[in-house]
Amino acid sequence: MKSNQRIWEIDFARGVAILLMIAFHLAFDLAEFYQQPITYKSGVIYYTGKAAAILFILLAGISSTFSSSNLLRGCKLILWGVIIWGVVGIAIPGSNIIYGILHFLGSCIILQHLLKLNRLNTPALLLTANLSIMLGIIFSRINMPNNILAPLGLTNANFFAVDYYPLFPWLGIFLLGLALGKLLYAQPHRISGAGRYNDPISFLGRHSLTVYLLHQPVILSLLFLLQQLKKC
């Protein structure tokens, strides 16, 4: 979408999601790489990370209702997901990114394009979203003999991944985003309220993929630099 056609409130919400994600990953890095007594697997920090993911997924669904390049967008996200999987796997052995957020978002966007899900009316989307979430809950209670079907949410008891968003139940959140997009943007309009105060956050939202790809190297580099300065 061209800059003069962008919807500021979506960029702003995506920018908020970026800030939540950075906060979560900062806590994760401090705990995992610098042995700081920070709990990120539960409590406020855990839900900060999940809130970021849910917001990203909802916004991806909303954006898919008016994007004209969903197939290209989806393939691009999956490609970047594969690159990150390879780089992180080499840099941090055992990190286990299995069907991470980029793989998931790319798959959803491609499925939306191929199955023409945006042609479903709002009640049908809401019903399908709830069925997807329920199916994910059922799948999470099934102990599989292997993890071949992990992208669908079917795993065995020993499954572990640091970044894992299976199609079920998370496809339901994406479909809720599609439904929201049809409700909020059935007619072209803008929500009033854009102004200078939200420009920095909206800027992050406009460049969310770039920020996503770069934020961890930047955080880790800064933490390493601070550690070295403390030793001086």
C-alpha positions as a Markdown table, in Angstrom:
| # | Residue | x | y | z |
|---|---|---|---|---|
| 1 | Met | 0.0 | 0.0 | 0.0 |
| 2 | Lys | 1.4 | 3.4 | -1.0 |
| 3 | Ser | 2.2 | 5.8 | 1.9 |
| 4 | Asn | -0.6 | 8.3 | 0.8 |
| 5 | Gln | -3.1 | 5.4 | 0.9 |
| 6 | Arg | -2.1 | 3.9 | 4.2 |
| 7 | Ile | -4.6 | 3.8 | 7.1 |
| 8 | Trp | -2.9 | 5.5 | 10.0 |
| 9 | Glu | -4.7 | 3.6 | 12.8 |
| 10 | Ile | -3.5 | 0.2 | 11.4 |
| 11 | Asp | 0.1 | 1.5 | 11.3 |
| 12 | Phe | -0.3 | 2.8 | 14.8 |
| 13 | Ala | -1.7 | -0.4 | 16.2 |
| 14 | Arg | 1.1 | -2.4 | 14.4 |
| 15 | Gly | 3.6 | 0.0 | 15.9 |
| 16 | Val | 2.2 | -0.7 | 19.4 |
| 17 | Ala | 2.6 | -4.5 | 18.6 |
| 18 | Ile | 6.2 | -3.8 | 17.7 |
| 19 | Leu | 6.9 | -2.1 | 21.0 |
| 20 | Leu | 5.3 | -4.9 | 23.0 |
| 21 | Met | 7.3 | -7.4 | 21.0 |
| 22 | Ile | 10.6 | -5.5 | 21.7 |
| 23 | Ala | 9.8 | -5.4 | 25.4 |
| 24 | Phe | 9.2 | -9.1 | 25.5 |
| 25 | His | 12.3 | -10.0 | 23.6 |
| 26 | Leu | 14.4 | -7.7 | 25.7 |
| 27 | Ala | 13.2 | -9.6 | 28.8 |
| 28 | Phe | 13.8 | -12.9 | 27.0 |
| 29 | Asp | 17.4 | -12.0 | 26.1 |
| 30 | Leu | 18.2 | -10.7 | 29.5 |
| 31 | Ala | 17.0 | -14.0 | 31.1 |
| 32 | Glu | 18.4 | -16.4 | 28.5 |
| 33 | Phe | 21.7 | -14.8 | 27.6 |
| 34 | Tyr | 22.6 | -12.8 | 30.7 |
| 35 | Gln | 21.0 | -14.9 | 33.4 |
| 36 | Gln | 18.9 | -12.1 | 34.9 |
| 37 | Pro | 16.2 | -13.3 | 37.2 |
| 38 | Ile | 13.3 | -12.4 | 34.9 |
| 39 | Thr | 10.3 | -14.7 | 34.4 |
| 40 | Tyr | 9.1 | -14.5 | 30.8 |
| 41 | Lys | 7.2 | -17.8 | 30.6 |
| 42 | Ser | 4.3 | -16.6 | 32.8 |
| 43 | Gly | 3.0 | -13.4 | 34.2 |
| 44 | Val | 3.0 | -9.9 | 32.7 |
| 45 | Ile | 6.0 | -10.4 | 30.4 |
| 46 | Tyr | 4.5 | -13.6 | 29.0 |
| 47 | Tyr | 1.2 | -11.9 | 28.2 |
| 48 | Thr | 3.0 | -8.9 | 26.8 |
| 49 | Gly | 4.5 | -11.2 | 24.2 |
| 50 | Lys | 1.2 | -12.9 | 23.5 |
| 51 | Ala | -0.6 | -9.6 | 23.2 |
| 52 | Ala | 2.0 | -8.5 | 20.6 |
| 53 | Ala | 1.4 | -11.7 | 18.6 |
| 54 | Ile | -2.4 | -11.5 | 18.7 |
| 55 | Leu | -2.3 | -7.9 | 17.6 |
| 56 | Phe | 0.0 | -8.8 | 14.7 |
| 57 | Ile | -2.3 | -11.6 | 13.6 |
| 58 | Leu | -5.4 | -9.6 | 13.9 |
| 59 | Leu | -3.9 | -6.8 | 11.9 |
| 60 | Ala | -2.7 | -9.2 | 9.2 |
| 61 | Gly | -6.2 | -10.4 | 8.8 |
| 62 | Ile | -7.6 | -6.9 | 8.6 |
| 63 | Ser | -5.0 | -5.8 | 6.1 |
| 64 | Ser | -5.7 | -8.9 | 3.9 |
| 65 | Thr | -9.2 | -7.5 | 3.3 |
| 66 | Phe | -7.9 | -4.6 | 1.2 |
| 67 | Ser | -4.5 | -5.7 | 0.0 |
| 68 | Ser | -4.1 | -6.5 | -3.7 |
| 69 | Ser | -0.8 | -8.5 | -3.3 |
| 70 | Asn | -1.7 | -11.1 | -0.7 |
| 71 | Leu | 0.1 | -14.0 | -2.5 |
| 72 | Leu | 3.3 | -12.0 | -2.8 |
| 73 | Arg | 3.1 | -10.8 | 0.8 |
| 74 | Gly | 2.5 | -14.3 | 2.0 |
| 75 | Cys | 5.4 | -15.8 | 0.1 |
| 76 | Lys | 7.7 | -13.0 | 1.2 |
| 77 | Leu | 6.9 | -13.7 | 4.9 |
| 78 | Ile | 7.5 | -17.4 | 4.6 |
| 79 | Leu | 10.8 | -16.8 | 2.8 |
| 80 | Trp | 11.9 | -14.5 | 5.6 |
| 81 | Gly | 10.7 | -17.0 | 8.2 |
| 82 | Val | 12.9 | -19.7 | 6.5 |
| 83 | Ile | 15.9 | -17.3 | 6.5 |
| 84 | Ile | 15.5 | -16.5 | 10.2 |
| 85 | Trp | 15.0 | -20.2 | 11.0 |
| 86 | Gly | 18.3 | -21.0 | 9.3 |
| 87 | Val | 20.3 | -18.1 | 10.7 |
| 88 | Val | 19.1 | -18.6 | 14.3 |
| 89 | Gly | 19.6 | -22.4 | 14.0 |
| 90 | Ile | 23.2 | -21.8 | 13.1 |
| 91 | Ala | 23.9 | -19.0 | 15.6 |
| 92 | Ile | 22.0 | -20.5 | 18.5 |
| 93 | Pro | 21.9 | -24.3 | 18.2 |
| 94 | Gly | 18.8 | -25.9 | 19.8 |
| 95 | Ser | 16.8 | -22.7 | 19.6 |
| 96 | Asn | 14.0 | -24.5 | 17.7 |
| 97 | Ile | 12.0 | -22.1 | 15.7 |
| 98 | Ile | 9.3 | -24.4 | 14.4 |
| 99 | Tyr | 6.5 | -22.8 | 12.3 |
| 100 | Gly | 7.1 | -19.4 | 13.8 |
| 101 | Ile | 5.1 | -16.3 | 13.5 |
| 102 | Leu | 6.3 | -15.4 | 10.0 |
| 103 | His | 5.7 | -18.9 | 8.7 |
| 104 | Phe | 2.2 | -18.8 | 10.2 |
| 105 | Leu | 1.3 | -15.3 | 8.9 |
| 106 | Gly | 2.6 | -16.1 | 5.5 |
| 107 | Ser | 0.6 | -19.3 | 5.4 |
| 108 | Cys | -2.6 | -17.5 | 6.5 |
| 109 | Ile | -2.3 | -14.8 | 3.9 |
| 110 | Ile | -1.7 | -17.3 | 1.1 |
| 111 | Leu | -4.6 | -19.5 | 2.3 |
| 112 | Gln | -6.8 | -16.4 | 2.3 |
| 113 | His | -5.8 | -15.6 | -1.2 |
| 114 | Leu | -6.2 | -19.1 | -2.6 |
| 115 | Leu | -9.4 | -20.0 | -0.8 |
| 116 | Lys | -10.9 | -16.5 | -1.2 |
| 117 | Leu | -11.7 | -16.3 | 2.4 |
| 118 | Asn | -12.4 | -12.6 | 2.3 |
| 119 | Arg | -15.5 | -13.4 | 0.2 |
| 120 | Leu | -17.1 | -15.1 | 3.2 |
| 121 | Asn | -19.6 | -12.9 | 4.9 |
| 122 | Thr | -18.9 | -11.7 | 8.5 |
| 123 | Pro | -21.1 | -14.4 | 10.3 |
| 124 | Ala | -19.4 | -17.2 | 8.3 |
| 125 | Leu | -16.0 | -15.8 | 9.1 |
| 126 | Leu | -16.8 | -15.5 | 12.8 |
| 127 | Leu | -18.2 | -19.1 | 12.8 |
| 128 | Thr | -15.1 | -20.4 | 11.0 |
| 129 | Ala | -12.8 | -18.5 | 13.4 |
| 130 | Asn | -14.4 | -20.0 | 16.5 |
| 131 | Leu | -14.3 | -23.5 | 15.0 |
| 132 | Ser | -10.6 | -23.0 | 14.3 |
| 133 | Ile | -9.9 | -22.0 | 17.9 |
| 134 | Met | -12.0 | -24.9 | 19.2 |
| 135 | Leu | -10.1 | -27.3 | 16.9 |
| 136 | Gly | -6.8 | -25.9 | 18.2 |
| 137 | Ile | -7.9 | -26.6 | 21.8 |
| 138 | Ile | -8.8 | -30.2 | 20.9 |
| 139 | Phe | -5.5 | -30.7 | 19.0 |
| 140 | Ser | -3.5 | -29.4 | 22.0 |
| 141 | Arg | -4.9 | -32.3 | 24.0 |
| 142 | Ile | -3.9 | -35.0 | 21.5 |
| 143 | Asn | -0.5 | -36.7 | 22.0 |
| 144 | Met | 0.9 | -37.6 | 18.6 |
| 145 | Pro | 3.6 | -40.2 | 18.0 |
| 146 | Asn | 5.7 | -37.6 | 16.1 |
| 147 | Asn | 5.7 | -33.9 | 15.2 |
| 148 | Ile | 5.1 | -34.1 | 11.4 |
| 149 | Leu | 1.8 | -32.3 | 11.8 |
| 150 | Ala | 3.2 | -29.6 | 14.1 |
| 151 | Pro | 2.1 | -26.8 | 11.7 |
| 152 | Leu | -1.5 | -27.9 | 12.3 |
| 153 | Gly | -1.1 | -27.9 | 16.1 |
| 154 | Leu | -0.6 | -31.7 | 16.5 |
| 155 | Thr | 2.5 | -32.6 | 18.4 |
| 156 | Asn | 3.9 | -35.2 | 20.8 |
| 157 | Ala | 4.6 | -34.7 | 24.5 |
| 158 | Asn | 8.3 | -33.9 | 23.9 |
| 159 | Phe | 7.7 | -31.1 | 21.5 |
| 160 | Phe | 9.6 | -27.8 | 22.1 |
| 161 | Ala | 9.9 | -24.6 | 20.2 |
| 162 | Val | 10.8 | -21.1 | 21.2 |
| 163 | Asp | 8.6 | -19.6 | 18.3 |
| 164 | Tyr | 5.6 | -21.7 | 17.4 |
| 165 | Tyr | 2.2 | -20.5 | 16.0 |
| 166 | Pro | 0.3 | -23.5 | 14.5 |
| 167 | Leu | -2.6 | -22.9 | 12.2 |
| 168 | Phe | -5.0 | -24.2 | 14.9 |
| 169 | Pro | -6.0 | -22.3 | 17.0 |
| 170 | Trp | -4.2 | -19.2 | 15.7 |
| 171 | Leu | -5.9 | -19.2 | 12.3 |
| 172 | Gly | -9.0 | -18.3 | 14.2 |
| 173 | Ile | -7.4 | -15.0 | 15.3 |
| 174 | Phe | -6.5 | -14.2 | 11.7 |
| 175 | Leu | -10.1 | -15.0 | 10.6 |
| 176 | Leu | -11.4 | -12.6 | 13.3 |
| 177 | Gly | -9.1 | -10.0 | 11.8 |
| 178 | Leu | -10.7 | -10.7 | 8.4 |
| 179 | Ala | -14.1 | -10.2 | 9.9 |
| 180 | Leu | -13.0 | -7.0 | 11.6 |
| 181 | Gly | -11.7 | -5.7 | 8.3 |
| 182 | Lys | -15.0 | -6.3 | 6.6 |
| 183 | Leu | -16.8 | -4.6 | 9.4 |
| 184 | Leu | -14.5 | -1.6 | 9.9 |
| 185 | Tyr | -13.6 | -1.0 | 6.3 |
| 186 | Ala | -16.6 | -2.0 | 4.3 |
| 187 | Gln | -16.5 | 1.6 | 3.0 |
| 188 | Pro | -13.3 | 3.6 | 2.5 |
| 189 | His | -12.8 | 5.9 | 5.5 |
| 190 | Arg | -10.3 | 6.9 | 8.1 |
| 191 | Ile | -10.7 | 7.1 | 11.9 |
| 192 | Ser | -10.1 | 10.6 | 12.9 |
| 193 | Gly | -7.3 | 11.4 | 15.4 |
| 194 | Ala | -4.0 | 11.1 | 13.5 |
| 195 | Gly | -1.5 | 13.6 | 14.6 |
| 196 | Arg | 2.2 | 14.2 | 15.4 |
| 197 | Tyr | 2.0 | 12.5 | 18.8 |
| 198 | Asn | 1.5 | 9.1 | 17.1 |
| 199 | Asp | 3.9 | 9.6 | 14.2 |
| 200 | Pro | 6.9 | 7.7 | 15.8 |
| 201 | Ile | 4.7 | 4.7 | 16.6 |
| 202 | Ser | 3.0 | 4.8 | 13.2 |
| 203 | Phe | 6.5 | 4.9 | 11.6 |
| 204 | Leu | 7.4 | 1.6 | 13.4 |
| 205 | Gly | 4.1 | 0.2 | 12.1 |
| 206 | Arg | 4.8 | 1.2 | 8.5 |
| 207 | His | 8.2 | -0.6 | 8.7 |
| 208 | Ser | 7.2 | -3.5 | 10.9 |
| 209 | Leu | 8.9 | -6.2 | 8.9 |
| 210 | Thr | 12.2 | -4.4 | 8.8 |
| 211 | Val | 12.0 | -3.7 | 12.5 |
| 212 | Tyr | 11.1 | -7.3 | 13.2 |
| 213 | Leu | 14.1 | -8.5 | 11.3 |
| 214 | Leu | 16.5 | -6.1 | 12.9 |
| 215 | His | 15.3 | -5.7 | 16.5 |
| 216 | Gln | 16.9 | -8.8 | 18.0 |
| 217 | Pro | 20.4 | -8.2 | 16.5 |
| 218 | Val | 20.2 | -4.6 | 17.7 |
| 219 | Ile | 19.0 | -5.6 | 21.2 |
| 220 | Leu | 21.7 | -8.2 | 21.6 |
| 221 | Ser | 24.4 | -5.9 | 20.3 |
| 222 | Leu | 23.4 | -3.2 | 22.7 |
| 223 | Leu | 23.3 | -5.6 | 25.7 |
| 224 | Phe | 26.7 | -6.9 | 24.7 |
| 225 | Leu | 28.1 | -3.3 | 24.5 |
| 226 | Leu | 26.6 | -2.5 | 27.9 |
| 227 | Gln | 28.2 | -5.6 | 29.4 |
| 228 | Gln | 31.6 | -4.6 | 28.0 |
| 229 | Leu | 31.2 | -1.1 | 29.3 |
| 230 | Lys | 30.5 | -2.4 | 32.8 |
| 231 | Lys | 33.7 | -4.4 | 32.8 |
| 232 | Cys | 35.8 | -1.2 | 32.0 |
